[in-house]
Amino acid sequence: MTIHEKMIFTFYAILGLSYGLKFWDPAEENPLLNTYFSNDDITTAFKDLKNQYPDLVEINSLGISSNERRINEITITSNVSSSQRSDKPHVKYVANMHGNEVRGRGLLLKLAYYLVFKSKDADVKKVLDETVLHLVPTLNPDGFASATESCEGTVGRYTSERKDLNRDFPNPFLELGVEMGSEAKMVEEYAARVPAVLGISFHDGSLVVNYPWDGYPGVPSMEYAASPDDQLFVHLAKTYSLNHKTMTKSKSPCGRSYFEDGITNGNQWYQVFNGMQDWNYYYQDCFELTIELGCCKYPPDARSTFTDVWADNFYSIFALTEQAQNGIKGSVLDHTGSPVLGAVISVSGEGKPVTVRHGAGYYWRPLLPGTYNVTASKPGFWNVTRRNIRVGESGATVVPFILIAKSQVRRRKVRK
């Protein structure tokens, strides 16, 4: 891909959001959304949405925390009952993994209400027809229950097992074993069920979009640690930050760090090993960003906090969601039409390979515009390469594969 192509695509993605969505605050319909609602309130809200919109909403449980609080996810898409069989890309947005960082809870609950209340609007319908959205407002309900209103500090940050959830995942580079806590194990099992192509983890304490690597061996903290998909991550991060209402207005929004264009490489900001972002990217093929929503972790005024965070992030969320539609997608099947789960999709000269995880054999691979050679492979099958695949500025190029088992070819030779 040429520099010129990258510049055109970045310009298009930032300024050419095709979803013509109209801003509306769901708190006008449900004032609870502008309060510091409890975990039980989230469960009740999800059930109400499911009852009102059964064709759009499913509720799934990640599990129960150590203090017996259920961690629920809401899935929203058109014809939700068939979403696991469709070729729509999945996105996964989570929040509140640090219990005292609260803005993401309100942001995701408002997003859920917006999507279903406005589902008949043409542009919202387009989002739901094209994408499966998975929203988890809290990964750490025990921590939130113990947190207190405070801009700083760590009260409520940890799980009830005293785990920092964002330091509790296997690290792809270090041989240091991690004894995962209950919540991290739930996330791991959940990720195996949800083949998300894009993800967000919402935090508080700064105002910036953070992207991998958060930590890489041999690269000191506060130095840049580029992932194999560095240019793509920069593009995704800028898509969010430049559509945000305030994120790029100050290069030092909280007076502590300097951020160009409202984004930062994780390791260049400060080094983190065993974080969820790098784990999702490396092990789950989910291109995840960590987004810090504000300087104060748990502000005292819920109404203004959730009013502002929704207005500030509204267009950013949908701009990033749209990116799940770009790149390449397709299915990997064998000669009988059965899915080849575990097949690997490799793109020449571009990023890390991704694995076919979807039960129907579908895959999605975000890419910047350009021309690529794409290979599907799996032990026991003959590799197949599709050459000169053109990826445009919007929409996914469909690249299907049929893999032939080596044993099948041998049997044919024997028959001859």
C-alpha positions in Angstrom: 0.0 0.0 0.0 1.3 3.4 -0.9 1.5 6.4 1.5 -0.9 8.2 -0.8 -3.5 5.3 -0.4 -3.1 5.4 3.4 -3.7 9.2 3.5 -6.8 8.9 1.4 -8.2 6.1 3.5 -7.5 7.9 6.8 -9.2 11.1 5.4 -12.2 9.1 4.3 -12.6 7.2 7.5 -12.4 10.2 9.7 -14.5 12.6 7.7 -16.7 10.3 5.6 -18.7 8.4 8.2 -21.4 6.8 6.1 -23.8 6.2 9.0 -25.9 9.4 9.0 -26.9 9.0 12.6 -28.8 11.6 14.5 -27.8 12.4 18.1 -30.3 11.6 20.8 -29.8 11.1 24.5 -31.7 8.0 25.7 -31.9 9.5 29.2 -34.7 11.7 27.8 -36.7 8.4 27.8 -35.1 6.8 30.8 -33.7 9.1 33.5 -32.1 6.1 35.2 -29.4 6.3 32.6 -28.1 9.5 34.2 -27.6 8.0 37.6 -25.0 5.7 39.2 -27.2 2.6 38.7 -26.4 -0.7 40.5 -25.5 -4.0 38.9 -29.1 -5.1 39.6 -30.3 -2.0 37.7 -28.2 -3.2 34.7 -29.8 -6.6 34.8 -33.3 -5.1 35.0 -32.6 -2.7 32.1 -31.4 -5.5 29.9 -34.5 -7.6 30.7 -36.7 -4.7 29.8 -35.0 -4.2 26.5 -35.2 -7.9 25.8 -39.0 -7.9 26.5 -39.6 -4.9 24.4 -37.3 -5.9 21.4 -37.0 -9.7 21.4 -36.0 -9.7 17.7 -33.0 -7.4 18.4 -31.8 -8.3 21.9 -30.3 -11.3 23.6 -28.9 -11.4 27.1 -26.0 -13.7 28.0 -24.2 -14.2 31.3 -20.4 -14.3 31.6 -20.8 -15.8 35.0 -21.1 -14.8 38.7 -18.5 -12.8 40.6 -16.9 -14.0 43.8 -19.5 -11.9 45.7 -22.3 -13.4 43.7 -23.0 -10.6 41.3 -24.0 -11.7 37.8 -21.9 -10.2 34.9 -24.3 -9.8 32.0 -23.8 -9.1 28.3 -26.4 -7.8 25.9 -26.2 -8.7 22.2 -27.9 -6.3 19.8 -28.4 -6.9 16.1 -31.2 -7.5 13.5 -32.6 -11.0 13.7 -30.5 -11.6 16.8 -31.5 -15.3 17.1 -29.6 -16.1 13.9 -26.6 -13.8 14.6 -24.3 -16.7 15.3 -24.9 -18.2 11.9 -24.7 -15.0 9.9 -21.7 -13.5 8.2 -22.0 -10.1 10.0 -18.9 -9.1 11.9 -19.0 -8.9 15.7 -17.8 -6.1 17.8 -17.3 -6.3 21.6 -17.4 -3.3 23.9 -16.7 -3.7 27.6 -16.3 -1.3 30.6 -15.7 -1.0 34.3 -13.0 -3.7 34.5 -11.6 -1.3 37.2 -14.5 -0.9 39.5 -13.8 2.7 40.3 -13.7 3.8 36.6 -17.4 4.4 35.9 -18.1 6.4 32.7 -18.1 3.4 30.4 -21.0 1.8 32.4 -23.3 4.6 31.5 -21.9 5.0 28.0 -22.6 1.3 27.1 -26.1 1.3 28.7 -27.0 4.4 26.7 -25.7 2.8 23.6 -27.9 -0.2 24.1 -31.0 2.0 24.6 -30.1 4.1 21.6 -29.7 1.1 19.3 -33.1 -0.4 20.2 -35.2 2.7 20.7 -34.0 4.1 17.3 -33.8 0.7 15.5 -36.4 1.7 12.9 -34.4 4.8 11.8 -32.8 3.9 8.5 -29.2 4.6 9.6 -29.5 2.7 12.9 -31.2 -0.1 11.1 -28.1 -0.2 8.7 -25.8 -0.6 11.7 -27.9 -3.5 13.1 -28.3 -5.1 9.7 -24.5 -5.1 9.2 -23.0 -5.7 12.7 -23.5 -7.8 15.8 -22.8 -5.6 18.9 -21.9 -7.2 22.2 -22.0 -4.8 25.2 -20.7 -5.5 28.7 -21.2 -2.4 31.0 -19.3 -3.9 33.9 -16.6 -6.6 34.1 -16.0 -5.9 37.8 -19.3 -5.4 39.7 -17.8 -6.3 43.0 -15.2 -3.5 42.6 -17.9 -1.0 41.6 -20.0 -1.9 44.7 -17.1 -1.0 46.9 -15.9 2.1 45.0 -16.6 5.7 46.2 -16.9 8.9 44.3 -13.3 10.1 43.9 -11.2 11.3 41.0 -8.1 9.5 42.1 -7.2 6.5 44.2 -7.7 2.7 44.0 -10.7 2.1 46.2 -12.9 -0.3 44.1 -10.2 -0.8 41.4 -9.6 -4.4 42.2 -11.9 -7.4 42.1 -13.1 -9.0 45.4 -10.2 -11.5 44.9 -7.8 -8.4 45.0 -7.0 -8.9 41.3 -6.2 -6.0 39.0 -8.3 -7.3 36.1 -6.1 -5.5 33.6 -3.0 -7.3 34.8 -4.6 -10.8 34.9 -4.3 -12.2 31.4 -1.8 -14.6 29.8 1.1 -12.7 28.2 2.1 -13.9 24.8 5.8 -13.0 25.2 6.8 -13.8 28.8 6.9 -17.2 30.4 5.6 -15.8 33.7 2.6 -17.8 34.7 -0.6 -15.9 35.6 -3.0 -17.4 38.1 -6.1 -15.9 36.5 -8.9 -14.7 38.8 -12.6 -15.5 38.4 -13.4 -12.5 36.3 -10.5 -13.0 33.9 -11.5 -16.6 33.4 -15.0 -15.5 32.6 -13.7 -13.1 30.0 -11.5 -15.8 28.5 -14.5 -18.2 28.2 -16.7 -15.4 26.8 -14.1 -14.4 24.2 -14.0 -18.0 23.0 -17.8 -17.7 22.3 -17.7 -14.3 20.6 -15.6 -14.1 17.4 -15.2 -10.3 17.7 -13.2 -8.5 15.1 -13.0 -5.1 16.9 -13.1 -4.3 20.6 -13.1 -1.5 23.1 -12.3 -1.5 26.8 -13.4 1.7 28.4 -11.5 3.2 31.3 -11.1 6.5 33.2 -8.1 8.5 34.5 -7.1 10.2 31.2 -8.6 11.2 27.9 -6.9 9.2 25.1 -7.2 6.2 22.8 -4.5 3.6 23.6 -3.4 0.8 21.2 -1.0 -2.2 21.2 1.5 -3.1 22.2 1.0 -2.3 25.9 4.2 -4.1 26.6 6.9 -5.8 24.6 10.0 -7.6 25.9 13.2 -5.6 25.2 11.4 -2.3 24.7 11.7 -0.1 27.7 8.6 1.6 29.1 7.8 5.0 27.5 9.3 3.9 24.1 7.2 2.9 21.1 6.4 -0.8 20.8 4.8 -1.4 17.4 2.6 -4.4 16.8 2.5 -6.2 13.5 -0.7 -4.2 12.7 0.7 -0.9 13.9 -0.5 1.3 11.0 -4.0 -0.3 11.2 -4.2 0.4 14.9 -3.1 4.0 14.4 -5.9 4.4 11.9 -8.5 2.8 14.2 -7.3 5.0 17.1 -7.5 8.2 15.1 -10.9 7.2 13.7 -12.1 7.2 17.3 -10.2 10.2 18.6 -10.8 12.6 15.7 -14.6 11.9 15.8 -14.6 12.6 19.5 -16.0 15.9 20.6 -13.1 16.9 22.9 -10.3 14.3 22.8 -8.0 16.2 20.4 -8.6 19.7 21.8 -5.7 19.4 24.2 -2.4 17.5 23.8 -2.2 17.2 27.6 -5.9 16.8 28.6 -5.2 15.8 32.2 -2.0 17.7 32.7 0.2 14.6 33.0 0.9 13.2 29.6 1.3 14.4 26.0 -0.8 12.9 23.3 -0.7 13.8 19.6 -4.1 13.5 17.9 -5.6 12.1 21.1 -3.9 8.7 20.7 -1.0 6.8 22.2 0.9 3.5 21.8 0.4 1.7 25.1 4.1 1.0 25.8 5.1 4.5 24.9 2.6 5.8 27.5 3.5 3.4 30.3 4.3 -0.3 30.1 1.7 -2.9 31.0 2.2 -6.7 30.8 -0.7 -9.2 31.1 -3.3 -6.6 30.0 -6.5 -7.5 28.3 -5.9 -5.4 25.2 -2.7 -7.3 24.0 -4.2 -10.6 25.0 -7.3 -10.0 22.9 -5.2 -9.0 19.9 -2.7 -11.8 20.1 -4.8 -14.7 21.2 -8.4 -13.8 20.1 -7.6 -11.9 16.8 -9.8 -9.0 18.2 -8.4 -5.6 17.3 -9.0 -4.0 20.7 -8.4 -0.4 21.8 -8.3 0.9 25.4 -10.2 4.2 25.6 -9.8 6.5 28.5 -13.0 8.6 28.8 -12.0 11.3 31.3 -9.6 12.5 33.9 -11.7 11.9 36.9 -12.4 8.3 37.6 -15.6 8.5 39.6 -17.0 12.0 39.3 -19.5 13.2 42.0 -22.2 14.5 39.5 -23.7 11.5 37.7 -26.1 13.5 35.6 -23.5 15.8 34.0 -21.0 12.9 33.7 -23.2 10.6 31.7 -24.7 13.5 29.7 -21.3 14.6 28.6 -19.7 11.2 28.0 -22.6 10.2 25.7 -22.4 13.5 23.7 -18.6 13.3 23.5 -18.4 9.7 22.3 -21.5 9.3 20.2 -20.0 9.7 16.8 -16.7 8.1 17.8 -18.4 4.8 18.7 -20.3 4.5 15.5 -17.2 5.6 13.4 -15.2 2.8 14.9 -18.1 0.3 14.6 -18.2 1.0 10.9 -14.5 0.0 10.6 -15.6 -3.7 11.2 -17.0 -3.5 7.7 -13.7 -2.8 6.0 -10.9 -5.1 4.8 -11.6 -8.7 3.8 -14.1 -11.3 4.8 -15.3 -14.7 3.7 -15.6 -18.3 4.6 -13.2 -21.2 4.7 -14.9 -24.5 3.8 -13.7 -28.0 2.8 -14.7 -29.8 -0.4 -17.9 -31.0 1.3 -19.0 -27.5 2.3 -18.2 -28.0 6.0 -16.4 -25.1 7.9 -12.6 -25.5 8.4 -12.4 -24.2 12.0 -8.9 -23.3 13.0 -7.8 -22.4 9.5 -5.4 -19.5 9.4 -5.8 -16.4 7.2 -2.4 -14.7 6.3 -2.0 -11.5 4.4 1.2 -10.9 2.6 3.3 -8.3 4.3 0.5 -7.1 6.5 0.1 -7.8 10.2 -0.5 -11.0 12.1 -2.5 -14.0 10.8 -6.0 -14.5 12.1 -7.8 -17.8 12.8 -11.2 -18.9 11.6 -13.2 -19.1 14.9 -16.8 -18.7 13.7 -18.9 -21.8 13.8 -20.0 -21.4 10.2 -16.5 -20.9 9.0 -16.6 -17.1 8.5 -13.7 -14.8 9.1 -13.2 -11.1 9.1 -9.8 -9.3 8.7 -9.6 -5.4 8.9 -7.1 -4.0 6.4 -6.1 -0.6 5.1 -6.7 0.0 1.4 -4.3 -1.7 -0.9 -3.6 -4.9 -2.9 -2.8 -8.1 -1.1 -2.1 -11.8 -1.5 -4.2 -13.7 1.0 -3.5 -17.3 2.0 -5.7 -19.8 3.9 -3.9 -22.8 5.5 -4.4 -25.5 8.1 -2.3 -28.6 8.8 -3.7 -31.5 6.8 -5.0 -29.3 4.0 -3.4 -27.9 0.9 -2.7 -24.1 1.2 -4.7 -21.8 -1.1 -3.5 -18.3 -2.0 -5.7 -15.7 -3.6 -3.6 -13.1 -5.3 -4.0 -9.4 -6.1 -7.0 -8.9 -3.8 -8.0 -5.3 -3.9 -9.2 -3.7 -0.7 -11.0 -0.4 -1.1 -11.8 2.6 1.1 -15.1 1.2 2.4 -16.8 -2.1 2.6 -15.1 -5.6 2.8 -13.8 -7.5 -0.2 -15.2 -11.0 -0.1 -12.4 -13.6 -0.3 -13.8 -17.2 0.1 -11.6 -20.3 0.3 -12.2 -24.0 -0.3 -9.4 -26.1 1.2 -8.8 -29.7 0.0 -7.7 -32.2 2.6 -4.4 -33.9 1.7 -5.9 -37.2 2.6 -8.7 -36.6 0.0 -6.1 -36.1 -2.8 -4.2 -39.2 -1.8 -7.4 -41.3 -2.0 -8.1 -40.0 -5.5 -4.6 -41.0 -6.5 -5.0 -44.5 -5.1 -8.2 -45.0 -7.1 -6.5 -44.0 -10.3 
